[in-house]
Amino acid sequence: MKILYLLRHAHAEPHGTSFADFDRPLDARGHLEAKAVATYIQSKKLNFDYIMCSAALRTVETLEPLRPFLGTEAIETSENFYNSSDELILKHLQRISNEWQKVLYIGHNPGIAFTALKLTKIFPEVLVEGVTPATLVGFQFPFDHWKDLEWWSGEIIDVFQPNLVSAESPLPKES
């Protein structure tokens, strides 16, 4: 069984500022959201074997507060993950080494949202409004090899959005 978490970067400075898109930093709200994601990861004792992160400044800044709680130093930051489409994200994920069971992918919309939509047949109501900045979505898959990852094959096991009132996952608890 494999576990994948997708994380959309937190709120960034708006388009049209003096920054090129790749170089847009998080805004004040984004820094708070990234810290909220870090707190959630710590409180849920989530850990990962491998991290894939776009090299854009806003994704790297989203990653930074999470680092102490991730449980790995295996972090690949790459321009190849910048603004990737859902199809390209799927290809990146299918190339992951099978030694890694739990993976975190930090990227951009619309690729993250479409990937989240297409990885599962049952989409939680909380995400009907979309994959907002700093949304973290966890999936589990019933296979042992990342190359076997296909659309509609996963089950959502966790969702966190910093803008929700509660820091608890909105998914039902297992009994």
N, C-alpha and C positions, 0 to 999 in steps of 0.2 A: 504494500500500500504506500502511495506517495501523498504528500501534503504540499499544497501550494498556497501561498498568500500573495495576493496582488495588492499593491498600495499605490494609489494616485498621489502625486506630490501635493503638498499643502498649498494654500493660497499664496500666489506670487504677485509681484508688482505687475500692474496691468500692461497690456500691449500698448505701444505708443509712447512708453516712457523712453528715456534716453538709452535704454539697454537693448541690445540685440536679443531676440527671443531666447537663444541658447543661454544668454548671460543674465536673464531676469532672476533676481533673488527673491526669497520669500519676503512677504510684507509682515507687519507686526502680527496680524491674525494668523498667518501661516506658521510663524515661529511658535505661537501658542498651540496650534493644532499639532505640529510635529512633536511637541513635548507631551501633548495629550495621548498621542499614539504610543510614544515611548512608555508613558505611565501605564497604558492599557497592556502593552506587551509584557511589561514587568509584572503587573498584577495578575495576569493570566499565566505567567511563567512560560510564555511561548519562547521557543528557541528554534534556531534554524541551522542547517548544515552549510547553506550556500546562499549568497545574496547576489542578485543581479540588479544593477542600478544605472539608469541613464546618467551620462556625464554632464548633463545640463545642470547649471548652478542650483536651480530650485529643487531638483531631485536629490542632489548631493546634500543640500541644506536640510532637506526632510530626513535624510538618512542619519545625519550627525547625532541628534539626541537619542536615537535608537541604539547606536553602537554598543553601549555598555550592557545592553540587555539581550542582544541577538544570539549569543552563545557560539559565535564563529568569527574567525578572521578571514574566512574564504569569501571575500567580497570582490566582485568584478564590476568595476565602473567603466562603462563604455559608451562612446558616441553611437555605436551600433544600436543601442537601446533608446536613442533619442527619437521621440515622436513616432515610434514604430506602430504600424497598423496591427490589427488583431491577427491577421495572417502571419505577419512577420514575428509577432510575439509568440505565436504557436510554434513557429519554426525554431526560435531561440530556445523555447522550453523543451522541445523534442530533442535538442542536442545536449541537454544536461547529463552529466555523468550519473550513472546509476548508483554510485556510492553515496549520493546525497538523497536523503529521504524527505527532508523538509526544506523548501525553497521559498524565499521572499523575492518578488520582482517589483521594483519601484519604477514607475514610468508615468506616462502622460495620457490624457484623453485626446482623441476619442478611442485610442487603442486599448487602454485599460478597461473602459466601460464595455466596449464590444467584446473583448476577451471574456470578461466576467459574465456577460449575457450568454455567450455561446458555449461556455464550459459546463453549464448545467441546464437540465430540463426544467427544474423547479427554481424559480427566481423569487427571493423573498420580497414581500410587500414593501419593506423598508427601503429597498433600492428602486422602487418604481419612479421616484423623483430623479434618479440618476446616481452615478458614482461621483459624488461631490468631492472637492479637494480634501485630501487626507483620509479618504475612505479606505479601510482595510477589509478585504474579503478573503476568507479562508476556504479552501476546497480540499476534499480528500478524493483520491482516485483508486479504483480497485485493480491496479496493475503494479508491476515491479520494475518496469522499464519506461523511462521518460519518452522514449521513441514511440511508445504506444499511446501517448496522449492524443486524444481526438476531441472534437467538439461534442458537446452534450454528454460527456462521460463522467463528469464530476458531481459531487454533492457538496453544497455549501454547508460548512460546519461552523462558521463564525463571520460576524459582520460587526465592524466598529466604525462609527462616524463621530468625530469630535463634536459636531453640532447637535447631536442627540442629547436630550436632557440627562439620561442615565449613561454611565460608563459601562453598563452591562450590555452584552450582546443581545440584540432584539430577537434572536432565534429561540425557539422553545428549548427548555432544558431537558436533557435526557433523564428518564426515570430509572 
